Amino acid sequence: MADDPKSKKPKGKDIWVPKDLLREMKSFADNEGKQMVGFMRSAIRNVVNPDEKPSAGSAAEEPAGSSDWALPPRLTELLEAASEATGKTPAQLMAACVSRSLEDVIRDEEARRAAAKFKLDQLQQGGD
């Protein structure tokens, strides 16, 4: 066992990962993140101000094809009607809907965890 490949490896960083690959991955993630932020900003602008055209300054920061992220006309109409009925802006309504939906998801996950813990406790008590 004199040719043990593990003994030849230097102890420290893995040498199989080239530094250029890591830089490329970081650059890609940074660019994609900026693009997603641009898409979301564009979608919110389209909902809040559907008739306004973007100014020349904001057109430079928006990537091409960002209009694909607009809400369908039916949802925009519903959002505008709800805005008139409640007196809240469309942005406030969207924020409320998202936060409530997230609260529901969190509550459901907590309920699942509690149920799983209860079952585990029952199994442990049954085994004793």
Backbone as XML, in Angstrom:
<?xml version="1.0"?>
<chain id="A" units="angstrom">
  <residue number="1" name="MET">
    <atom name="N" x="0.811" y="-1.191" z="0.000"/>
    <atom name="CA" x="0.000" y="0.000" z="0.000"/>
    <atom name="C" x="0.855" y="1.256" z="0.000"/>
  </residue>
  <residue number="2" name="ALA">
    <atom name="N" x="1.999" y="1.204" z="-0.624"/>
    <atom name="CA" x="2.880" y="2.359" z="-0.673"/>
    <atom name="C" x="2.344" y="3.420" z="-1.619"/>
  </residue>
  <residue number="3" name="ASP">
    <atom name="N" x="1.480" y="3.030" z="-2.574"/>
    <atom name="CA" x="0.929" y="3.979" z="-3.548"/>
    <atom name="C" x="-0.411" y="4.539" z="-3.092"/>
  </residue>
  <residue number="4" name="ASP">
    <atom name="N" x="-0.604" y="4.720" z="-1.837"/>
    <atom name="CA" x="-1.865" y="5.245" z="-1.311"/>
    <atom name="C" x="-2.095" y="6.658" z="-1.850"/>
  </residue>
  <residue number="5" name="PRO">
    <atom name="N" x="-3.134" y="6.863" z="-2.689"/>
    <atom name="CA" x="-3.355" y="8.185" z="-3.282"/>
    <atom name="C" x="-3.722" y="9.237" z="-2.249"/>
  </residue>
  <residue number="6" name="LYS">
    <atom name="N" x="-4.260" y="8.823" z="-1.136"/>
    <atom name="CA" x="-4.640" y="9.797" z="-0.118"/>
    <atom name="C" x="-3.422" y="10.452" z="0.514"/>
  </residue>
  <residue number="7" name="SER">
    <atom name="N" x="-2.352" y="9.700" z="0.601"/>
    <atom name="CA" x="-1.157" y="10.256" z="1.233"/>
    <atom name="C" x="-0.464" y="11.278" z="0.338"/>
  </residue>
  <residue number="8" name="LYS">
    <atom name="N" x="-0.678" y="11.218" z="-0.975"/>
    <atom name="CA" x="-0.060" y="12.161" z="-1.901"/>
    <atom name="C" x="-0.798" y="13.490" z="-1.960"/>
  </residue>
  <residue number="9" name="LYS">
    <atom name="N" x="-2.064" y="13.514" z="-1.581"/>
    <atom name="CA" x="-2.853" y="14.751" z="-1.631"/>
    <atom name="C" x="-2.366" y="15.712" z="-0.570"/>
  </residue>
  <residue number="10" name="PRO">
    <atom name="N" x="-2.259" y="16.985" z="-0.926"/>
    <atom name="CA" x="-1.910" y="17.962" z="0.104"/>
    <atom name="C" x="-3.088" y="18.176" z="1.038"/>
  </residue>
  <residue number="11" name="LYS">
    <atom name="N" x="-2.783" y="18.375" z="2.289"/>
    <atom name="CA" x="-3.849" y="18.614" z="3.258"/>
    <atom name="C" x="-4.208" y="20.083" z="3.200"/>
  </residue>
  <residue number="12" name="GLY">
    <atom name="N" x="-5.444" y="20.388" z="2.918"/>
    <atom name="CA" x="-5.889" y="21.775" z="2.793"/>
    <atom name="C" x="-7.019" y="21.838" z="1.782"/>
  </residue>
  <residue number="13" name="LYS">
    <atom name="N" x="-6.926" y="22.806" z="0.908"/>
    <atom name="CA" x="-7.980" y="22.984" z="-0.094"/>
    <atom name="C" x="-7.928" y="21.870" z="-1.128"/>
  </residue>
  <residue number="14" name="ASP">
    <atom name="N" x="-9.107" y="21.544" z="-1.675"/>
    <atom name="CA" x="-9.153" y="20.591" z="-2.776"/>
    <atom name="C" x="-8.578" y="21.265" z="-4.009"/>
  </residue>
  <residue number="15" name="ILE">
    <atom name="N" x="-7.646" y="20.598" z="-4.670"/>
    <atom name="CA" x="-7.002" y="21.216" z="-5.819"/>
    <atom name="C" x="-7.795" y="21.004" z="-7.105"/>
  </residue>
  <residue number="16" name="TRP">
    <atom name="N" x="-8.832" y="20.205" z="-7.081"/>
    <atom name="CA" x="-9.584" y="19.925" z="-8.299"/>
    <atom name="C" x="-10.510" y="21.067" z="-8.684"/>
  </residue>
  <residue number="17" name="VAL">
    <atom name="N" x="-10.788" y="22.003" z="-7.805"/>
    <atom name="CA" x="-11.682" y="23.118" z="-8.102"/>
    <atom name="C" x="-10.838" y="24.299" z="-8.565"/>
  </residue>
  <residue number="18" name="PRO">
    <atom name="N" x="-10.864" y="24.614" z="-9.863"/>
    <atom name="CA" x="-10.073" y="25.745" z="-10.335"/>
    <atom name="C" x="-10.639" y="27.068" z="-9.833"/>
  </residue>
  <residue number="19" name="LYS">
    <atom name="N" x="-9.750" y="28.008" z="-9.571"/>
    <atom name="CA" x="-10.177" y="29.309" z="-9.061"/>
    <atom name="C" x="-11.028" y="30.042" z="-10.086"/>
  </residue>
  <residue number="20" name="ASP">
    <atom name="N" x="-10.731" y="29.856" z="-11.372"/>
    <atom name="CA" x="-11.513" y="30.520" z="-12.417"/>
    <atom name="C" x="-12.966" y="30.056" z="-12.387"/>
  </residue>
  <residue number="21" name="LEU">
    <atom name="N" x="-13.182" y="28.789" z="-12.092"/>
    <atom name="CA" x="-14.544" y="28.271" z="-12.027"/>
    <atom name="C" x="-15.316" y="28.935" z="-10.898"/>
  </residue>
  <residue number="22" name="LEU">
    <atom name="N" x="-14.683" y="29.086" z="-9.754"/>
    <atom name="CA" x="-15.352" y="29.746" z="-8.631"/>
    <atom name="C" x="-15.689" y="31.191" z="-8.971"/>
  </residue>
  <residue number="23" name="ARG">
    <atom name="N" x="-14.750" y="31.899" z="-9.607"/>
    <atom name="CA" x="-15.017" y="33.289" z="-10.001"/>
    <atom name="C" x="-16.168" y="33.353" z="-10.992"/>
  </residue>
  <residue number="24" name="GLU">
    <atom name="N" x="-16.180" y="32.417" z="-11.953"/>
    <atom name="CA" x="-17.251" y="32.383" z="-12.947"/>
    <atom name="C" x="-18.602" y="32.131" z="-12.290"/>
  </residue>
  <residue number="25" name="MET">
    <atom name="N" x="-18.638" y="31.203" z="-11.341"/>
    <atom name="CA" x="-19.891" y="30.883" z="-10.656"/>
    <atom name="C" x="-20.393" y="32.078" z="-9.860"/>
  </residue>
  <residue number="26" name="LYS">
    <atom name="N" x="-19.495" y="32.773" z="-9.169"/>
    <atom name="CA" x="-19.896" y="33.948" z="-8.401"/>
    <atom name="C" x="-20.413" y="35.041" z="-9.317"/>
  </residue>
  <residue number="27" name="SER">
    <atom name="N" x="-19.746" y="35.251" z="-10.440"/>
    <atom name="CA" x="-20.165" y="36.272" z="-11.398"/>
    <atom name="C" x="-21.536" y="35.932" z="-11.968"/>
  </residue>
  <residue number="28" name="PHE">
    <atom name="N" x="-21.743" y="34.656" z="-12.315"/>
    <atom name="CA" x="-23.027" y="34.226" z="-12.859"/>
    <atom name="C" x="-24.139" y="34.444" z="-11.844"/>
  </residue>
  <residue number="29" name="ALA">
    <atom name="N" x="-23.906" y="34.056" z="-10.599"/>
    <atom name="CA" x="-24.927" y="34.219" z="-9.557"/>
    <atom name="C" x="-25.234" y="35.689" z="-9.330"/>
  </residue>
  <residue number="30" name="ASP">
    <atom name="N" x="-24.224" y="36.534" z="-9.360"/>
    <atom name="CA" x="-24.424" y="37.969" z="-9.169"/>
    <atom name="C" x="-25.260" y="38.543" z="-10.307"/>
  </residue>
  <residue number="31" name="ASN">
    <atom name="N" x="-24.929" y="38.183" z="-11.546"/>
    <atom name="CA" x="-25.677" y="38.694" z="-12.701"/>
    <atom name="C" x="-27.118" y="38.207" z="-12.689"/>
  </residue>
  <residue number="32" name="GLU">
    <atom name="N" x="-27.333" y="36.935" z="-12.378"/>
    <atom name="CA" x="-28.693" y="36.394" z="-12.350"/>
    <atom name="C" x="-29.516" y="37.045" z="-11.246"/>
  </residue>
  <residue number="33" name="GLY">
    <atom name="N" x="-28.893" y="37.296" z="-10.108"/>
    <atom name="CA" x="-29.602" y="37.958" z="-9.012"/>
    <atom name="C" x="-30.045" y="39.347" z="-9.403"/>
  </residue>
  <residue number="34" name="LYS">
    <atom name="N" x="-29.161" y="40.088" z="-10.055"/>
    <atom name="CA" x="-29.519" y="41.434" z="-10.503"/>
    <atom name="C" x="-30.642" y="41.381" z="-11.526"/>
  </residue>
  <residue number="35" name="GLN">
    <atom name="N" x="-30.609" y="40.393" z="-12.399"/>
    <atom name="CA" x="-31.649" y="40.265" z="-13.415"/>
    <atom name="C" x="-32.999" y="39.955" z="-12.764"/>
  </residue>
  <residue number="36" name="MET">
    <atom name="N" x="-33.018" y="39.075" z="-11.767"/>
    <atom name="CA" x="-34.274" y="38.749" z="-11.085"/>
    <atom name="C" x="-34.828" y="39.963" z="-10.355"/>
  </residue>
  <residue number="37" name="VAL">
    <atom name="N" x="-33.964" y="40.758" z="-9.736"/>
    <atom name="CA" x="-34.417" y="41.980" z="-9.074"/>
    <atom name="C" x="-35.040" y="42.908" z="-10.098"/>
  </residue>
  <residue number="38" name="GLY">
    <atom name="N" x="-34.424" y="43.019" z="-11.267"/>
    <atom name="CA" x="-34.978" y="43.854" z="-12.334"/>
    <atom name="C" x="-36.335" y="43.358" z="-12.788"/>
  </residue>
  <residue number="39" name="PHE">
    <atom name="N" x="-36.490" y="42.050" z="-12.924"/>
    <atom name="CA" x="-37.777" y="41.483" z="-13.319"/>
    <atom name="C" x="-38.863" y="41.809" z="-12.294"/>
  </residue>
  <residue number="40" name="MET">
    <atom name="N" x="-38.539" y="41.631" z="-11.021"/>
    <atom name="CA" x="-39.533" y="41.884" z="-9.975"/>
    <atom name="C" x="-39.909" y="43.360" z="-9.913"/>
  </residue>
  <residue number="41" name="ARG">
    <atom name="N" x="-38.929" y="44.249" z="-10.033"/>
    <atom name="CA" x="-39.230" y="45.678" z="-10.030"/>
    <atom name="C" x="-40.132" y="46.032" z="-11.198"/>
  </residue>
  <residue number="42" name="SER">
    <atom name="N" x="-39.839" y="45.455" z="-12.349"/>
    <atom name="CA" x="-40.643" y="45.730" z="-13.533"/>
    <atom name="C" x="-42.072" y="45.233" z="-13.348"/>
  </residue>
  <residue number="43" name="ALA">
    <atom name="N" x="-42.232" y="44.043" z="-12.781"/>
    <atom name="CA" x="-43.570" y="43.492" z="-12.568"/>
    <atom name="C" x="-44.369" y="44.363" z="-11.611"/>
  </residue>
  <residue number="44" name="ILE">
    <atom name="N" x="-43.737" y="44.827" z="-10.552"/>
    <atom name="CA" x="-44.433" y="45.683" z="-9.587"/>
    <atom name="C" x="-44.794" y="47.008" z="-10.235"/>
  </residue>
  <residue number="45" name="ARG">
    <atom name="N" x="-43.875" y="47.572" z="-11.030"/>
    <atom name="CA" x="-44.180" y="48.831" z="-11.728"/>
    <atom name="C" x="-45.360" y="48.656" z="-12.675"/>
  </residue>
  <residue number="46" name="ASN">
    <atom name="N" x="-45.404" y="47.527" z="-13.384"/>
    <atom name="CA" x="-46.500" y="47.284" z="-14.323"/>
    <atom name="C" x="-47.833" y="47.175" z="-13.607"/>
  </residue>
  <residue number="47" name="VAL">
    <atom name="N" x="-47.836" y="46.627" z="-12.417"/>
    <atom name="CA" x="-49.080" y="46.492" z="-11.665"/>
    <atom name="C" x="-49.499" y="47.832" z="-11.079"/>
  </residue>
  <residue number="48" name="VAL">
    <atom name="N" x="-48.552" y="48.545" z="-10.493"/>
    <atom name="CA" x="-48.871" y="49.798" z="-9.825"/>
    <atom name="C" x="-49.208" y="50.889" z="-10.830"/>
  </residue>
  <residue number="49" name="ASN">
    <atom name="N" x="-48.446" y="50.986" z="-11.905"/>
    <atom name="CA" x="-48.662" y="52.013" z="-12.926"/>
    <atom name="C" x="-48.690" y="51.362" z="-14.304"/>
  </residue>
  <residue number="50" name="PRO">
    <atom name="N" x="-49.782" y="50.704" z="-14.684"/>
    <atom name="CA" x="-49.794" y="49.975" z="-15.950"/>
    <atom name="C" x="-49.758" y="50.882" z="-17.180"/>
  </residue>
  <residue number="51" name="ASP">
    <atom name="N" x="-50.178" y="52.151" z="-17.056"/>
    <atom name="CA" x="-50.232" y="53.028" z="-18.214"/>
    <atom name="C" x="-48.949" y="53.804" z="-18.437"/>
  </residue>
  <residue number="52" name="GLU">
    <atom name="N" x="-48.098" y="53.906" z="-17.427"/>
    <atom name="CA" x="-46.870" y="54.691" z="-17.545"/>
    <atom name="C" x="-45.823" y="53.933" z="-18.330"/>
  </residue>
  <residue number="53" name="LYS">
    <atom name="N" x="-45.085" y="54.677" z="-19.150"/>
    <atom name="CA" x="-43.936" y="54.118" z="-19.854"/>
    <atom name="C" x="-42.708" y="54.376" z="-18.997"/>
  </residue>
  <residue number="54" name="PRO">
    <atom name="N" x="-41.755" y="53.448" z="-18.941"/>
    <atom name="CA" x="-40.565" y="53.677" z="-18.130"/>
    <atom name="C" x="-39.756" y="54.843" z="-18.679"/>
  </residue>
  <residue number="55" name="SER">
    <atom name="N" x="-39.132" y="55.588" z="-17.778"/>
    <atom name="CA" x="-38.312" y="56.720" z="-18.189"/>
    <atom name="C" x="-37.008" y="56.218" z="-18.795"/>
  </residue>
  <residue number="56" name="ALA">
    <atom name="N" x="-36.267" y="57.124" z="-19.421"/>
    <atom name="CA" x="-35.022" y="56.739" z="-20.083"/>
    <atom name="C" x="-34.001" y="56.217" z="-19.082"/>
  </residue>
  <residue number="57" name="GLY">
    <atom name="N" x="-33.983" y="56.751" z="-17.876"/>
    <atom name="CA" x="-33.029" y="56.317" z="-16.860"/>
    <atom name="C" x="-33.297" y="54.908" z="-16.380"/>
  </residue>
  <residue number="58" name="SER">
    <atom name="N" x="-34.551" y="54.550" z="-16.225"/>
    <atom name="CA" x="-34.859" y="53.214" z="-15.727"/>
    <atom name="C" x="-34.785" y="52.173" z="-16.831"/>
  </residue>
  <residue number="59" name="ALA">
    <atom name="N" x="-34.868" y="52.595" z="-18.088"/>
    <atom name="CA" x="-34.785" y="51.639" z="-19.187"/>
    <atom name="C" x="-33.392" y="51.017" z="-19.255"/>
  </residue>
  <residue number="60" name="ALA">
    <atom name="N" x="-32.391" y="51.738" z="-18.816"/>
    <atom name="CA" x="-31.030" y="51.213" z="-18.856"/>
    <atom name="C" x="-30.836" y="50.106" z="-17.826"/>
  </residue>
  <residue number="61" name="GLU">
    <atom name="N" x="-31.497" y="50.182" z="-16.691"/>
    <atom name="CA" x="-31.301" y="49.162" z="-15.660"/>
    <atom name="C" x="-32.205" y="47.956" z="-15.850"/>
  </residue>
  <residue number="62" name="GLU">
    <atom name="N" x="-33.249" y="48.064" z="-16.679"/>
    <atom name="CA" x="-34.140" y="46.942" z="-16.913"/>
    <atom name="C" x="-33.609" y="46.083" z="-18.049"/>
  </residue>
  <residue number="63" name="PRO">
    <atom name="N" x="-33.545" y="44.773" z="-17.869"/>
    <atom name="CA" x="-33.113" y="43.910" z="-18.947"/>
    <atom name="C" x="-34.203" y="43.782" z="-20.004"/>
  </residue>
  <residue number="64" name="ALA">
    <atom name="N" x="-33.793" y="43.419" z="-21.209"/>
    <atom name="CA" x="-34.754" y="43.248" z="-22.292"/>
    <atom name="C" x="-35.673" y="42.080" z="-21.970"/>
  </residue>
  <residue number="65" name="GLY">
    <atom name="N" x="-36.922" y="42.176" z="-22.366"/>
    <atom name="CA" x="-37.883" y="41.113" z="-22.124"/>
    <atom name="C" x="-38.461" y="41.123" z="-20.732"/>
  </residue>
  <residue number="66" name="SER">
    <atom name="N" x="-38.309" y="42.202" z="-20.011"/>
    <atom name="CA" x="-38.807" y="42.240" z="-18.642"/>
    <atom name="C" x="-40.321" y="42.364" z="-18.591"/>
  </residue>
  <residue number="67" name="SER">
    <atom name="N" x="-40.960" y="42.678" z="-19.713"/>
    <atom name="CA" x="-42.415" y="42.809" z="-19.713"/>
    <atom name="C" x="-43.098" y="41.449" z="-19.583"/>
  </residue>
  <residue number="68" name="ASP">
    <atom name="N" x="-42.357" y="40.359" z="-19.695"/>
    <atom name="CA" x="-42.922" y="39.022" z="-19.544"/>
    <atom name="C" x="-43.403" y="38.762" z="-18.126"/>
  </residue>
  <residue number="69" name="TRP">
    <atom name="N" x="-43.034" y="39.623" z="-17.180"/>
    <atom name="CA" x="-43.350" y="39.393" z="-15.783"/>
    <atom name="C" x="-44.566" y="40.169" z="-15.324"/>
  </residue>
  <residue number="70" name="ALA">
    <atom name="N" x="-45.328" y="40.757" z="-16.218"/>
    <atom name="CA" x="-46.514" y="41.520" z="-15.842"/>
    <atom name="C" x="-47.639" y="40.567" z="-15.451"/>
  </residue>
  <residue number="71" name="LEU">
    <atom name="N" x="-48.504" y="41.035" z="-14.569"/>
    <atom name="CA" x="-49.672" y="40.240" z="-14.204"/>
    <atom name="C" x="-50.634" y="40.183" z="-15.384"/>
  </residue>
  <residue number="72" name="PRO">
    <atom name="N" x="-51.397" y="39.111" z="-15.489"/>
    <atom name="CA" x="-52.409" y="39.046" z="-16.539"/>
    <atom name="C" x="-53.443" y="40.159" z="-16.341"/>
  </residue>
  <residue number="73" name="PRO">
    <atom name="N" x="-54.082" y="40.604" z="-17.428"/>
    <atom name="CA" x="-55.046" y="41.711" z="-17.324"/>
    <atom name="C" x="-56.158" y="41.449" z="-16.308"/>
  </residue>
  <residue number="74" name="ARG">
    <atom name="N" x="-56.626" y="40.237" z="-16.216"/>
    <atom name="CA" x="-57.711" y="39.911" z="-15.272"/>
    <atom name="C" x="-57.269" y="40.160" z="-13.830"/>
  </residue>
  <residue number="75" name="LEU">
    <atom name="N" x="-56.056" y="39.735" z="-13.484"/>
    <atom name="CA" x="-55.561" y="39.952" z="-12.126"/>
    <atom name="C" x="-55.304" y="41.429" z="-11.862"/>
  </residue>
  <residue number="76" name="THR">
    <atom name="N" x="-54.853" y="42.139" z="-12.883"/>
    <atom name="CA" x="-54.644" y="43.578" z="-12.724"/>
    <atom name="C" x="-55.969" y="44.276" z="-12.446"/>
  </residue>
  <residue number="77" name="GLU">
    <atom name="N" x="-57.026" y="43.868" z="-13.175"/>
    <atom name="CA" x="-58.358" y="44.448" z="-12.944"/>
    <atom name="C" x="-58.845" y="44.143" z="-11.531"/>
  </residue>
  <residue number="78" name="LEU">
    <atom name="N" x="-58.657" y="42.909" z="-11.086"/>
    <atom name="CA" x="-59.068" y="42.535" z="-9.731"/>
    <atom name="C" x="-58.304" y="43.338" z="-8.686"/>
  </residue>
  <residue number="79" name="LEU">
    <atom name="N" x="-57.021" y="43.528" z="-8.917"/>
    <atom name="CA" x="-56.202" y="44.296" z="-7.991"/>
    <atom name="C" x="-56.656" y="45.750" z="-7.943"/>
  </residue>
  <residue number="80" name="GLU">
    <atom name="N" x="-56.977" y="46.327" z="-9.102"/>
    <atom name="CA" x="-57.454" y="47.711" z="-9.140"/>
    <atom name="C" x="-58.813" y="47.836" z="-8.449"/>
  </residue>
  <residue number="81" name="ALA">
    <atom name="N" x="-59.707" y="46.868" z="-8.673"/>
    <atom name="CA" x="-61.022" y="46.902" z="-8.025"/>
    <atom name="C" x="-60.879" y="46.777" z="-6.510"/>
  </residue>
  <residue number="82" name="ALA">
    <atom name="N" x="-60.009" y="45.889" z="-6.074"/>
    <atom name="CA" x="-59.776" y="45.732" z="-4.636"/>
    <atom name="C" x="-59.152" y="46.992" z="-4.057"/>
  </residue>
  <residue number="83" name="SER">
    <atom name="N" x="-58.320" y="47.651" z="-4.834"/>
    <atom name="CA" x="-57.695" y="48.894" z="-4.389"/>
    <atom name="C" x="-58.744" y="49.973" z="-4.173"/>
  </residue>
  <residue number="84" name="GLU">
    <atom name="N" x="-59.675" y="50.082" z="-5.109"/>
    <atom name="CA" x="-60.751" y="51.071" z="-4.972"/>
    <atom name="C" x="-61.656" y="50.742" z="-3.790"/>
  </residue>
  <residue number="85" name="ALA">
    <atom name="N" x="-61.936" y="49.464" z="-3.591"/>
    <atom name="CA" x="-62.849" y="49.058" z="-2.523"/>
    <atom name="C" x="-62.236" y="49.250" z="-1.138"/>
  </residue>
  <residue number="86" name="THR">
    <atom name="N" x="-60.945" y="49.013" z="-1.028"/>
    <atom name="CA" x="-60.311" y="49.084" z="0.291"/>
    <atom name="C" x="-59.653" y="50.424" z="0.580"/>
  </residue>
  <residue number="87" name="GLY">
    <atom name="N" x="-59.370" y="51.182" z="-0.465"/>
    <atom name="CA" x="-58.675" y="52.453" z="-0.271"/>
    <atom name="C" x="-57.173" y="52.286" z="-0.138"/>
  </residue>
  <residue number="88" name="LYS">
    <atom name="N" x="-56.679" y="51.076" z="-0.327"/>
    <atom name="CA" x="-55.238" y="50.818" z="-0.273"/>
    <atom name="C" x="-54.677" y="50.852" z="-1.691"/>
  </residue>
  <residue number="89" name="THR">
    <atom name="N" x="-53.386" y="51.125" z="-1.791"/>
    <atom name="CA" x="-52.746" y="51.110" z="-3.102"/>
    <atom name="C" x="-52.557" y="49.664" z="-3.548"/>
  </residue>
  <residue number="90" name="PRO">
    <atom name="N" x="-52.409" y="49.436" z="-4.860"/>
    <atom name="CA" x="-52.148" y="48.069" z="-5.321"/>
    <atom name="C" x="-50.891" y="47.468" z="-4.694"/>
  </residue>
  <residue number="91" name="ALA">
    <atom name="N" x="-49.876" y="48.296" z="-4.485"/>
    <atom name="CA" x="-48.645" y="47.785" z="-3.864"/>
    <atom name="C" x="-48.909" y="47.321" z="-2.435"/>
  </residue>
  <residue number="92" name="GLN">
    <atom name="N" x="-49.725" y="48.071" z="-1.685"/>
    <atom name="CA" x="-50.056" y="47.669" z="-0.316"/>
    <atom name="C" x="-50.850" y="46.369" z="-0.316"/>
  </residue>
  <residue number="93" name="LEU">
    <atom name="N" x="-51.777" y="46.244" z="-1.265"/>
    <atom name="CA" x="-52.566" y="45.012" z="-1.349"/>
    <atom name="C" x="-51.683" y="43.814" z="-1.693"/>
  </residue>
  <residue number="94" name="MET">
    <atom name="N" x="-50.760" y="44.004" z="-2.632"/>
    <atom name="CA" x="-49.860" y="42.906" z="-2.999"/>
    <atom name="C" x="-48.993" y="42.506" z="-1.817"/>
  </residue>
  <residue number="95" name="ALA">
    <atom name="N" x="-48.485" y="43.488" z="-1.090"/>
    <atom name="CA" x="-47.653" y="43.190" z="0.081"/>
    <atom name="C" x="-48.455" y="42.424" z="1.128"/>
  </residue>
  <residue number="96" name="ALA">
    <atom name="N" x="-49.708" y="42.835" z="1.344"/>
    <atom name="CA" x="-50.552" y="42.149" z="2.324"/>
    <atom name="C" x="-50.835" y="40.712" z="1.889"/>
  </residue>
  <residue number="97" name="CYS">
    <atom name="N" x="-51.129" y="40.527" z="0.604"/>
    <atom name="CA" x="-51.415" y="39.177" z="0.105"/>
    <atom name="C" x="-50.202" y="38.262" z="0.238"/>
  </residue>
  <residue number="98" name="VAL">
    <atom name="N" x="-49.040" y="38.774" z="-0.118"/>
    <atom name="CA" x="-47.829" y="37.956" z="-0.038"/>
    <atom name="C" x="-47.518" y="37.607" z="1.408"/>
  </residue>
  <residue number="99" name="SER">
    <atom name="N" x="-47.609" y="38.600" z="2.302"/>
    <atom name="CA" x="-47.274" y="38.315" z="3.699"/>
    <atom name="C" x="-48.272" y="37.344" z="4.317"/>
  </residue>
  <residue number="100" name="ARG">
    <atom name="N" x="-49.553" y="37.487" z="3.988"/>
    <atom name="CA" x="-50.544" y="36.538" z="4.522"/>
    <atom name="C" x="-50.311" y="35.145" z="3.975"/>
  </residue>
  <residue number="101" name="SER">
    <atom name="N" x="-49.986" y="35.058" z="2.685"/>
    <atom name="CA" x="-49.719" y="33.746" z="2.100"/>
    <atom name="C" x="-48.511" y="33.103" z="2.761"/>
  </residue>
  <residue number="102" name="LEU">
    <atom name="N" x="-47.478" y="33.892" z="2.996"/>
    <atom name="CA" x="-46.296" y="33.348" z="3.658"/>
    <atom name="C" x="-46.614" y="32.922" z="5.083"/>
  </residue>
  <residue number="103" name="GLU">
    <atom name="N" x="-47.443" y="33.698" z="5.767"/>
    <atom name="CA" x="-47.845" y="33.316" z="7.123"/>
    <atom name="C" x="-48.597" y="31.992" z="7.104"/>
  </residue>
  <residue number="104" name="ASP">
    <atom name="N" x="-49.467" y="31.794" z="6.106"/>
    <atom name="CA" x="-50.195" y="30.533" z="5.987"/>
    <atom name="C" x="-49.236" y="29.366" z="5.755"/>
  </residue>
  <residue number="105" name="VAL">
    <atom name="N" x="-48.256" y="29.575" z="4.892"/>
    <atom name="CA" x="-47.283" y="28.520" z="4.614"/>
    <atom name="C" x="-46.508" y="28.176" z="5.878"/>
  </residue>
  <residue number="106" name="ILE">
    <atom name="N" x="-46.066" y="29.192" z="6.604"/>
    <atom name="CA" x="-45.315" y="28.963" z="7.842"/>
    <atom name="C" x="-46.183" y="28.242" z="8.865"/>
  </residue>
  <residue number="107" name="ARG">
    <atom name="N" x="-47.434" y="28.672" z="8.992"/>
    <atom name="CA" x="-48.356" y="28.041" z="9.941"/>
    <atom name="C" x="-48.578" y="26.570" z="9.574"/>
  </residue>
  <residue number="108" name="ASP">
    <atom name="N" x="-48.739" y="26.273" z="8.276"/>
    <atom name="CA" x="-48.922" y="24.889" z="7.843"/>
    <atom name="C" x="-47.698" y="24.036" z="8.167"/>
  </residue>
  <residue number="109" name="GLU">
    <atom name="N" x="-46.508" y="24.594" z="7.915"/>
    <atom name="CA" x="-45.283" y="23.854" z="8.210"/>
    <atom name="C" x="-45.144" y="23.595" z="9.705"/>
  </residue>
  <residue number="110" name="GLU">
    <atom name="N" x="-45.480" y="24.578" z="10.517"/>
    <atom name="CA" x="-45.414" y="24.390" z="11.970"/>
    <atom name="C" x="-46.407" y="23.328" z="12.421"/>
  </residue>
  <residue number="111" name="ALA">
    <atom name="N" x="-47.588" y="23.301" z="11.812"/>
    <atom name="CA" x="-48.584" y="22.283" z="12.158"/>
    <atom name="C" x="-48.082" y="20.890" z="11.777"/>
  </residue>
  <residue number="112" name="ARG">
    <atom name="N" x="-47.445" y="20.771" z="10.617"/>
    <atom name="CA" x="-46.896" y="19.474" z="10.199"/>
    <atom name="C" x="-45.804" y="19.009" z="11.158"/>
  </residue>
  <residue number="113" name="ARG">
    <atom name="N" x="-44.940" y="19.934" z="11.543"/>
    <atom name="CA" x="-43.876" y="19.574" z="12.484"/>
    <atom name="C" x="-44.452" y="19.152" z="13.826"/>
  </residue>
  <residue number="114" name="ALA">
    <atom name="N" x="-45.465" y="19.873" z="14.292"/>
    <atom name="CA" x="-46.083" y="19.529" z="15.573"/>
    <atom name="C" x="-46.734" y="18.151" z="15.496"/>
  </residue>
  <residue number="115" name="ALA">
    <atom name="N" x="-47.398" y="17.855" z="14.368"/>
    <atom name="CA" x="-48.028" y="16.548" z="14.204"/>
    <atom name="C" x="-46.973" y="15.444" z="14.165"/>
  </residue>
  <residue number="116" name="ALA">
    <atom name="N" x="-45.881" y="15.687" z="13.468"/>
    <atom name="CA" x="-44.812" y="14.691" z="13.399"/>
    <atom name="C" x="-44.187" y="14.472" z="14.772"/>
  </residue>
  <residue number="117" name="LYS">
    <atom name="N" x="-43.990" y="15.538" z="15.522"/>
    <atom name="CA" x="-43.424" y="15.422" z="16.874"/>
    <atom name="C" x="-44.383" y="14.657" z="17.784"/>
  </residue>
  <residue number="118" name="PHE">
    <atom name="N" x="-45.678" y="14.919" z="17.653"/>
    <atom name="CA" x="-46.675" y="14.222" z="18.453"/>
    <atom name="C" x="-46.639" y="12.722" z="18.156"/>
  </residue>
  <residue number="119" name="LYS">
    <atom name="N" x="-46.562" y="12.365" z="16.861"/>
    <atom name="CA" x="-46.497" y="10.953" z="16.483"/>
    <atom name="C" x="-45.227" y="10.304" z="17.023"/>
  </residue>
  <residue number="120" name="LEU">
    <atom name="N" x="-44.119" y="11.027" z="16.948"/>
    <atom name="CA" x="-42.858" y="10.509" z="17.464"/>
    <atom name="C" x="-42.945" y="10.282" z="18.967"/>
  </residue>
  <residue number="121" name="ASP">
    <atom name="N" x="-43.533" y="11.233" z="19.681"/>
    <atom name="CA" x="-43.701" y="11.086" z="21.130"/>
    <atom name="C" x="-44.582" y="9.886" z="21.457"/>
  </residue>
  <residue number="122" name="GLN">
    <atom name="N" x="-45.653" y="9.695" z="20.671"/>
    <atom name="CA" x="-46.541" y="8.545" z="20.898"/>
    <atom name="C" x="-45.796" y="7.236" z="20.673"/>
  </residue>
  <residue number="123" name="LEU">
    <atom name="N" x="-44.988" y="7.187" z="19.616"/>
    <atom name="CA" x="-44.231" y="5.969" z="19.333"/>
    <atom name="C" x="-43.216" y="5.686" z="20.435"/>
  </residue>
  <residue number="124" name="GLN">
    <atom name="N" x="-42.585" y="6.742" z="20.935"/>
    <atom name="CA" x="-41.608" y="6.555" z="22.004"/>
    <atom name="C" x="-42.288" y="6.097" z="23.285"/>
  </residue>
  <residue number="125" name="GLN">
    <atom name="N" x="-43.464" y="6.623" z="23.588"/>
    <atom name="CA" x="-44.189" y="6.217" z="24.794"/>
    <atom name="C" x="-44.712" y="4.797" z="24.651"/>
  </residue>
  <residue number="126" name="GLY">
    <atom name="N" x="-45.108" y="4.420" z="23.453"/>
    <atom name="CA" x="-45.603" y="3.068" z="23.212"/>
    <atom name="C" x="-44.501" y="2.035" z="23.329"/>
  </residue>
  <residue number="127" name="GLY">
    <atom name="N" x="-43.277" y="2.417" z="23.011"/>
    <atom name="CA" x="-42.139" y="1.495" z="23.080"/>
    <atom name="C" x="-41.608" y="1.325" z="24.484"/>
  </residue>
  <residue number="128" name="ASP">
    <atom name="N" x="-41.918" y="2.242" z="25.375"/>
    <atom name="CA" x="-41.393" y="2.176" z="26.752"/>
    <atom name="C" x="-42.097" y="1.161" z="27.571"/>
  </residue>
</chain>
